[in-house]
């Protein structure tokens, strides 16, 4: 049987996590989207740091997640969505191992944010690595917004993605992509974590400076930050120390999503980005877009964020506009779920870019084939 008909491997790379799995699987495998290099010399044989998740000089997967303090940790995606192709390629090898796939045997679907920095360059370089070095039989790049709608089971909607690397709003109408209307900015979860680090230092005196400590601050933010916090919350650090932050300190880091000038950034707040994206749509479909907003991404799930976006949009939208924001159940892994659904469709087989087409047309073959 042609390898093109083996189950495709769907990979969704975010700044904080990497989700992957064969299309049709009940759920994705999730691992940190980090690579790490040991920051201390090995002085004894043995130890509990395995080497089976090592790609070149980098450690990946649960190894870096379980022993973060032993590594200098680096992310494959920067704030703003810029991808480090070399690190991504190492993580792609790891995903094949994680899903018990032989590299080069399965078609690969990769997700991408349409407002990410260096989008076309990243796509071309990844295609070159996957086709020429890893010898994958076929490849496809798909917009995270389109896949989010697949997972929600709808064909019309405005997808608000509030992840860790960037914030964007993409519109789809009756299955038709509206790329001219896409808007975004770089103020998302990564910026909130930066504000959380400042808050922790000013309120508790703790200075979290290493790459491993940054991950502690990120987990602290995910567990405690909320615009609807009812009071102080206590967080236990890995060494057992319990630290408490008051209500104002738990909500303040999230304010930059709505007012980037708090960071000194001349960008629009997330609610204004949404309005801008909808206003770019034809006037006769704007009402439908206002009524079909889908909030995706881990940062979008922070307490009170969806409600605050709704409040701000009501103040910006025309009078009597019906605005509805839906937070799908598969908000965190919805992109992967949508990719799994799409890659499983028999009608999708003709949309893959295969190795023969890549050899014949080069980067043009992947530039023109994408959803949105």
C-alpha positions as CSV (number, residue, x, y, z in Angstrom):
1,X,0.0,0.0,0.0
2,X,1.3,3.5,-0.8
3,X,2.5,5.3,2.2
4,X,0.3,8.2,1.2
5,X,-2.6,6.1,2.4
6,X,-1.2,5.5,5.9
7,X,-2.7,7.5,8.7
8,X,-1.3,11.1,8.5
9,X,0.6,12.5,11.5
10,X,-1.0,15.7,12.7
11,X,1.3,18.1,14.5
12,X,0.3,21.3,16.2
13,X,3.2,23.3,17.6
14,X,2.5,26.1,20.1
15,X,4.9,28.1,22.1
16,X,4.1,26.2,25.4
17,X,3.1,22.8,24.1
18,X,3.4,20.4,21.2
19,X,0.4,18.2,20.3
20,X,0.7,15.4,17.9
21,X,-1.0,12.2,16.9
22,X,-2.1,10.0,14.0
23,X,-5.3,11.2,12.4
24,X,-8.3,9.5,14.0
25,X,-6.7,9.0,17.3
26,X,-9.0,9.7,20.3
27,X,-6.6,12.4,21.6
28,X,-3.2,13.9,20.9
29,X,0.1,13.2,22.6
30,X,1.1,16.3,24.5
31,X,4.7,17.3,25.3
32,X,6.6,20.6,26.0
33,X,7.6,22.5,22.9
34,X,11.0,22.9,24.4
35,X,14.5,21.7,23.6
36,X,17.1,21.6,26.3
37,X,20.9,21.4,26.6
38,X,22.5,20.1,29.8
39,X,23.9,23.0,31.8
40,X,26.1,20.9,34.1
41,X,28.7,18.3,33.3
42,X,28.0,14.7,34.0
43,X,30.3,13.5,36.7
44,X,28.8,10.1,37.5
45,X,27.7,7.2,35.5
46,X,24.0,6.5,35.5
47,X,21.5,9.1,36.8
48,X,17.8,9.5,36.0
49,X,18.1,11.7,32.9
50,X,17.4,9.4,30.0
51,X,19.0,9.8,26.6
52,X,16.2,8.1,24.5
53,X,14.6,11.5,23.8
54,X,17.8,13.1,22.6
55,X,17.9,14.6,19.1
56,X,21.5,15.6,18.3
57,X,22.7,17.8,21.2
58,X,19.1,18.6,22.3
59,X,17.0,16.8,24.9
60,X,13.2,16.9,24.2
61,X,9.9,15.7,25.5
62,X,9.2,14.5,29.0
63,X,12.9,14.5,29.8
64,X,13.0,18.3,29.8
65,X,9.6,18.5,31.4
66,X,10.6,16.3,34.3
67,X,14.1,17.7,35.0
68,X,13.8,21.4,33.9
69,X,16.5,22.6,36.3
70,X,19.1,20.4,34.7
71,X,18.8,22.2,31.3
72,X,19.1,25.5,29.5
73,X,15.6,25.5,28.0
74,X,14.8,27.0,24.6
75,X,11.4,27.4,22.9
76,X,10.9,26.5,19.2
77,X,8.4,29.4,18.8
78,X,9.2,33.0,19.8
79,X,6.8,35.7,20.9
80,X,5.1,36.8,17.7
81,X,5.0,33.3,16.3
82,X,8.5,33.2,14.7
83,X,9.6,29.6,14.4
84,X,13.1,28.3,14.9
85,X,13.2,25.8,12.1
86,X,16.1,23.8,13.5
87,X,14.5,23.3,16.9
88,X,11.1,22.5,15.2
89,X,12.8,19.8,13.1
90,X,14.2,18.2,16.2
91,X,10.7,18.3,17.8
92,X,9.3,16.7,14.7
93,X,11.7,13.8,15.1
94,X,10.5,13.5,18.7
95,X,6.8,13.4,17.6
96,X,7.5,10.5,15.3
97,X,9.1,8.6,18.2
98,X,6.3,9.6,20.6
99,X,3.7,8.2,18.1
100,X,5.7,5.1,17.2
101,X,6.0,6.3,13.6
102,X,8.9,5.6,11.3
103,X,10.1,8.9,9.9
104,X,9.2,9.1,6.2
105,X,6.4,6.6,6.3
106,X,3.4,8.9,7.1
107,X,2.0,12.1,5.5
108,X,2.5,15.0,7.8
109,X,0.0,17.9,8.5
110,X,1.5,20.9,10.2
111,X,-0.5,23.8,11.7
112,X,0.5,27.5,11.4
113,X,-0.8,30.9,12.5
114,X,-1.4,33.1,9.5
115,X,-0.1,36.2,11.2
116,X,3.1,34.6,12.4
117,X,6.5,36.2,11.6
118,X,8.4,34.8,8.6
119,X,5.5,32.5,7.7
120,X,6.4,31.7,4.1
121,X,10.1,31.3,4.9
122,X,9.3,28.9,7.7
123,X,7.0,26.9,5.5
124,X,9.6,26.6,2.7
125,X,12.4,25.6,5.1
126,X,10.3,23.0,6.9
127,X,9.1,21.6,3.6
128,X,12.7,21.2,2.5
129,X,13.7,19.4,5.7
130,X,10.6,17.1,5.6
131,X,10.8,16.2,1.9
132,X,14.5,16.1,1.3
133,X,15.9,15.0,4.7
134,X,13.1,13.1,6.4
135,X,11.6,11.8,3.0
136,X,8.0,12.2,4.1
137,X,5.6,11.1,1.3
138,X,3.3,14.1,1.5
139,X,2.9,17.3,3.5
140,X,0.2,20.0,4.1
141,X,0.1,23.2,6.1
142,X,-3.2,24.4,7.6
143,X,-4.4,27.5,9.4
144,X,-5.1,27.0,13.1
145,X,-8.3,29.0,12.7
146,X,-9.7,26.7,10.0
147,X,-8.9,23.6,12.1
148,X,-10.6,25.2,15.1
149,X,-13.8,25.5,13.2
150,X,-13.5,21.9,12.0
151,X,-13.3,20.9,15.7
152,X,-16.3,23.0,16.5
153,X,-18.3,21.5,13.7
154,X,-19.2,24.8,12.0
155,X,-18.3,26.5,8.6
156,X,-18.8,30.1,9.6
157,X,-17.1,32.0,12.4
158,X,-14.5,34.4,13.6
159,X,-11.8,32.6,15.4
160,X,-10.1,34.5,18.2
161,X,-6.8,32.7,19.0
162,X,-5.2,33.7,22.3
163,X,-2.3,31.4,22.6
164,X,1.2,31.9,24.1
165,X,3.1,33.4,21.1
166,X,0.5,35.6,19.5
167,X,-3.1,36.8,19.3
168,X,-5.0,36.7,16.0
169,X,-8.5,36.9,14.6
170,X,-9.3,35.0,11.4
171,X,-12.7,34.9,9.6
172,X,-14.3,32.1,7.7
173,X,-17.6,32.4,5.9
174,X,-19.5,29.3,4.7
175,X,-16.2,27.4,4.4
176,X,-14.5,30.3,2.5
177,X,-11.3,31.8,3.9
178,X,-11.2,35.6,4.2
179,X,-7.4,36.2,4.5
180,X,-7.7,39.9,3.8
181,X,-9.6,40.3,7.0
182,X,-7.1,38.6,9.3
183,X,-5.6,40.7,12.1
184,X,-3.3,40.0,15.0
185,X,-0.7,41.2,17.4
186,X,2.1,39.8,19.6
187,X,0.5,40.4,22.9
188,X,-0.6,37.0,24.2
189,X,0.4,34.5,26.9
190,X,4.1,35.0,26.6
191,X,3.7,38.7,27.4
192,X,1.4,37.8,30.3
193,X,4.1,35.5,31.7
194,X,6.6,38.4,31.5
195,X,4.2,40.6,33.5
196,X,3.7,37.7,35.9
197,X,7.5,37.6,36.5
198,X,7.5,41.3,37.4
199,X,4.5,40.9,39.7
200,X,6.1,38.0,41.5
201,X,9.3,40.0,42.1
202,X,7.5,43.1,43.3
203,X,5.0,41.4,45.5
204,X,7.0,38.6,47.0
205,X,10.7,39.5,46.4
206,X,11.2,36.3,44.4
207,X,13.4,36.7,41.4
208,X,12.8,34.0,38.8
209,X,15.6,34.4,36.2
210,X,16.6,31.0,34.7
211,X,14.8,29.3,31.8
212,X,13.5,26.6,34.2
213,X,12.2,29.3,36.5
214,X,10.4,31.0,33.6
215,X,8.4,27.7,33.2
216,X,7.5,27.9,36.9
217,X,6.2,31.4,36.4
218,X,4.2,30.2,33.4
219,X,2.6,27.4,35.3
220,X,1.9,29.8,38.2
221,X,0.2,32.1,35.7
222,X,-1.9,29.3,34.2
223,X,-3.0,28.0,37.6
224,X,-3.8,31.3,39.3
225,X,-4.1,34.4,37.0
226,X,-7.7,35.5,36.5
227,X,-9.6,38.7,35.8
228,X,-12.4,37.2,38.0
229,X,-10.3,36.2,41.0
230,X,-12.4,36.4,44.2
231,X,-9.4,36.7,46.5
232,X,-5.8,35.8,47.2
233,X,-4.5,32.5,46.0
234,X,-1.6,30.4,47.3
235,X,0.8,28.7,45.0
236,X,3.3,26.0,46.1
237,X,6.8,26.2,44.5
238,X,8.7,23.1,43.6
239,X,10.8,23.4,46.8
240,X,7.6,23.3,48.9
241,X,7.5,27.0,49.7
242,X,3.9,28.4,49.6
243,X,3.6,31.9,48.2
244,X,0.4,34.0,48.1
245,X,-0.6,36.7,45.7
246,X,-3.6,39.0,46.3
247,X,-6.5,39.5,43.9
248,X,-5.1,42.6,42.2
249,X,-1.8,40.8,41.6
250,X,-3.5,37.9,40.0
251,X,-5.5,40.0,37.5
252,X,-2.9,42.7,36.7
253,X,-0.7,40.6,34.3
254,X,-3.7,39.9,32.1
255,X,-4.5,43.6,31.6
256,X,-1.8,43.9,28.9
257,X,-4.0,41.9,26.6
258,X,-6.4,44.8,26.5
259,X,-3.9,47.6,26.8
260,X,-0.5,46.8,25.3
261,X,0.7,50.3,26.2
262,X,1.2,48.9,29.7
263,X,4.2,47.1,28.1
264,X,5.2,50.1,26.0
265,X,3.9,48.4,22.9
266,X,2.1,50.5,20.2
267,X,-0.3,47.7,19.4
268,X,-4.1,47.3,19.7
269,X,-5.8,45.5,22.5
270,X,-7.2,42.1,21.6
271,X,-10.8,43.4,21.6
272,X,-9.8,46.1,19.0
273,X,-8.0,43.5,16.9
274,X,-11.3,41.5,16.8
275,X,-13.3,44.6,15.7
276,X,-10.7,45.4,13.1
277,X,-10.9,41.9,11.6
278,X,-14.7,41.9,11.4
279,X,-14.8,45.4,9.9
280,X,-12.5,44.2,7.1
281,X,-15.3,41.7,6.1
282,X,-18.0,42.6,3.6
283,X,-20.7,44.6,5.3
284,X,-23.4,42.0,4.6
285,X,-21.7,39.3,6.6
286,X,-20.4,41.3,9.6
287,X,-23.5,40.6,11.7
288,X,-23.0,36.9,11.3
289,X,-19.4,37.2,12.3
290,X,-20.3,39.2,15.5
291,X,-22.7,36.4,16.4
292,X,-20.2,33.5,15.8
293,X,-17.0,34.3,17.7
294,X,-14.9,31.3,18.9
295,X,-12.3,31.8,21.6
296,X,-9.4,29.4,21.3
297,X,-6.0,29.0,23.0
298,X,-4.8,28.5,26.5
299,X,-4.6,32.2,27.4
300,X,-8.2,32.6,26.2
301,X,-9.3,30.2,28.9
302,X,-8.0,32.3,31.8
303,X,-10.7,33.3,34.2
304,X,-12.7,36.2,33.1
305,X,-10.9,36.8,29.8
306,X,-13.8,35.7,27.6
307,X,-16.2,37.8,29.6
308,X,-13.9,40.9,29.4
309,X,-13.6,40.6,25.7
310,X,-17.4,40.4,25.3
311,X,-17.8,43.5,27.5
312,X,-15.2,45.5,25.5
313,X,-16.7,44.4,22.1
314,X,-20.1,45.5,23.2
315,X,-18.7,49.0,23.8
316,X,-17.0,49.0,20.3
317,X,-19.7,47.4,18.2
318,X,-22.7,49.1,16.5
319,X,-25.8,49.5,18.7
320,X,-28.1,46.5,19.0
321,X,-25.4,44.1,17.6
322,X,-25.9,40.6,18.8
323,X,-22.5,39.3,20.0
324,X,-21.9,35.7,21.0
325,X,-18.5,34.3,22.1
326,X,-18.3,30.5,22.3
327,X,-15.5,28.7,24.2
328,X,-15.5,25.2,22.7
329,X,-14.9,22.2,24.9
330,X,-11.8,21.4,22.8
331,X,-10.4,24.9,23.3
332,X,-6.8,23.8,24.1
333,X,-6.5,20.8,21.8
334,X,-9.2,22.0,19.3
335,X,-6.6,22.8,16.5
336,X,-5.2,19.2,16.7
337,X,-8.7,17.7,16.8
338,X,-9.7,19.8,13.7
339,X,-6.5,18.6,11.9
340,X,-7.3,15.0,12.8
341,X,-10.8,15.4,11.4
342,X,-9.6,17.1,8.2
343,X,-6.8,14.6,7.5
344,X,-9.1,11.7,7.9
345,X,-11.5,12.9,5.2
346,X,-11.2,10.8,2.0
347,X,-11.9,14.0,0.0
348,X,-8.8,15.6,1.5
349,X,-6.4,13.1,-0.2
350,X,-6.2,15.2,-3.3
351,X,-5.0,18.2,-1.4
352,X,-1.7,16.9,-0.1
353,X,1.6,18.1,-1.6
354,X,3.5,15.0,-2.4
355,X,7.2,14.6,-2.8
356,X,7.0,14.3,-6.6
357,X,5.2,17.7,-6.8
358,X,7.8,19.2,-4.4
359,X,10.6,17.9,-6.6
360,X,9.0,19.3,-9.7
361,X,7.8,22.7,-8.4
362,X,9.7,23.4,-5.2
363,X,8.5,26.0,-2.8
364,X,5.7,27.1,-5.2
365,X,3.9,23.8,-4.4
366,X,3.6,24.7,-0.7
367,X,3.0,28.4,-1.1
368,X,-0.2,28.0,-3.0
369,X,-1.7,25.1,-1.1
370,X,-3.0,26.0,2.3
371,X,-6.3,26.7,4.1
372,X,-6.7,30.5,4.5
